[in-house]
Amino acid sequence: MATTNKAPNKATKTKRTAPSATAATGSATVATTKQAKGTKAAQAAAPQAPLFVAGIMPPVRGGTHRAYAQDVARALTTANPKGFTLAAYRDALVAGAAASSIAPPRGGWAAHNMPTWASNVAQSWLVAPSK
């Protein structure tokens, strides 16, 4: 009777641990799903992003970034008379840039600070919608 010391088979070891890893992943998925449902409830109770509409826009030279930004703000106000978010404004600037003959600003509209700048009280380009 010869006994041999065999090294543990790595494939067998992996097979044994794989189900527990899957179970852990499954538990994590359930926890993430529950957390997401809790997040949705918290989002519903949380204040939403402020809304804006086009305000007083000074005359600007046609064919410039500012003229394009004003046109987009006016179009968003027409489409959303109750207001739009700064994120929606940025998305519209980015989306419309492809169809515009105006070259995007250096770094592109997605990285540009136009929504924040335009919503600054001193600029009055974007204002809170009247109730």
C-alpha positions as CSV (number, residue, x, y, z in Angstrom):
1,M,0.0,0.0,0.0
2,A,1.7,2.9,-1.3
3,T,0.3,6.3,-0.4
4,T,1.2,9.2,-2.6
5,N,0.8,12.8,-1.7
6,K,-0.9,14.4,-4.6
7,A,-0.9,18.1,-5.0
8,P,-4.5,19.5,-5.1
9,N,-5.9,19.6,-8.5
10,K,-6.3,23.3,-9.4
11,A,-9.0,22.6,-11.9
12,T,-11.0,20.7,-9.2
13,K,-10.4,23.5,-6.8
14,T,-11.5,26.1,-9.3
15,K,-14.6,24.1,-10.0
16,R,-15.4,24.0,-6.3
17,T,-15.0,27.7,-5.8
18,A,-16.8,28.8,-9.0
19,P,-20.3,28.1,-7.6
20,S,-19.7,30.1,-4.5
21,A,-18.3,32.9,-6.6
22,T,-21.5,32.7,-8.7
23,A,-23.6,32.7,-5.5
24,A,-21.7,35.8,-4.3
25,T,-22.3,37.5,-7.6
26,G,-25.9,36.6,-7.5
27,S,-26.2,38.0,-4.0
28,A,-24.5,41.1,-5.1
29,T,-26.9,41.5,-8.0
30,V,-29.9,41.1,-5.7
31,A,-28.3,43.7,-3.3
32,T,-27.6,46.1,-6.2
33,T,-31.2,45.7,-7.5
34,K,-32.6,46.5,-4.0
35,Q,-30.2,49.4,-3.7
36,A,-31.3,50.7,-7.2
37,K,-34.9,50.5,-6.1
38,G,-34.1,52.4,-3.0
39,T,-32.2,55.0,-5.1
40,K,-35.2,55.5,-7.3
41,A,-37.3,56.2,-4.3
42,A,-34.7,58.6,-3.0
43,Q,-34.5,60.3,-6.4
44,A,-38.3,60.7,-6.5
45,A,-38.1,62.5,-3.1
46,A,-34.9,64.4,-3.9
47,P,-35.2,67.9,-5.5
48,Q,-34.9,67.9,-9.2
49,A,-32.4,70.0,-11.2
50,P,-33.5,73.6,-11.7
51,L,-35.4,74.4,-14.8
52,F,-34.6,77.3,-17.2
53,V,-36.2,79.1,-20.2
54,A,-34.7,81.6,-22.5
55,G,-34.4,85.0,-20.9
56,I,-33.2,88.4,-22.2
57,M,-30.6,87.7,-24.8
58,P,-28.5,90.6,-26.1
59,P,-27.8,90.9,-29.8
60,V,-24.8,88.9,-30.9
61,R,-23.0,88.7,-34.2
62,G,-24.5,86.0,-36.4
63,G,-22.5,82.8,-37.1
64,T,-20.8,82.8,-33.7
65,H,-20.9,80.4,-30.8
66,R,-23.1,82.8,-28.9
67,A,-25.6,83.1,-31.7
68,Y,-25.8,79.3,-32.0
69,A,-26.2,79.0,-28.2
70,Q,-29.0,81.6,-28.2
71,D,-30.8,79.8,-31.0
72,V,-30.6,76.5,-29.2
73,A,-31.9,78.0,-25.9
74,R,-34.8,79.6,-27.8
75,A,-35.7,76.3,-29.5
76,L,-35.6,74.5,-26.2
77,T,-37.9,77.1,-24.6
78,T,-40.3,76.7,-27.5
79,A,-40.2,72.9,-27.2
80,N,-40.3,73.0,-23.3
81,P,-42.3,76.0,-22.1
82,K,-42.2,74.8,-18.5
83,G,-38.4,74.7,-18.6
84,F,-35.4,72.6,-19.4
85,T,-32.3,71.6,-17.4
86,L,-28.8,72.7,-18.0
87,A,-28.0,69.1,-18.9
88,A,-30.7,69.1,-21.6
89,Y,-29.3,72.4,-22.9
90,R,-25.8,70.9,-23.1
91,D,-27.2,67.8,-24.9
92,A,-29.0,70.0,-27.4
93,L,-25.9,72.1,-28.0
94,V,-23.9,68.9,-28.7
95,A,-26.7,67.2,-30.8
96,G,-27.3,70.3,-33.0
97,A,-23.6,71.0,-33.6
98,A,-23.4,68.3,-36.2
99,A,-26.1,70.0,-38.3
100,S,-24.8,73.5,-37.6
101,S,-22.4,75.3,-40.0
102,I,-20.7,76.9,-37.0
103,A,-17.5,75.1,-35.9
104,P,-17.8,73.9,-32.3
105,P,-15.7,75.7,-29.7
106,R,-12.3,74.4,-28.8
107,G,-12.8,71.2,-26.8
108,G,-16.4,70.8,-28.2
109,W,-19.8,71.7,-26.8
110,A,-19.8,68.7,-24.4
111,A,-16.9,70.3,-22.5
112,H,-17.9,73.9,-22.9
113,N,-19.2,75.9,-20.0
114,M,-22.0,77.7,-22.0
115,P,-24.9,76.2,-20.0
116,T,-23.4,77.3,-16.7
117,W,-22.4,80.7,-18.1
118,A,-25.7,81.4,-19.7
119,S,-27.6,80.5,-16.5
120,N,-25.5,82.9,-14.4
121,V,-27.9,85.6,-13.1
122,A,-25.6,88.4,-14.4
123,Q,-26.0,87.0,-18.0
124,S,-29.8,86.6,-17.9
125,W,-29.8,84.4,-21.0
126,L,-31.4,81.6,-19.1
127,V,-33.9,82.3,-16.3
128,A,-36.3,80.4,-14.1
129,P,-39.7,79.8,-15.8
130,S,-42.5,82.0,-14.7
131,K,-45.2,80.0,-12.8
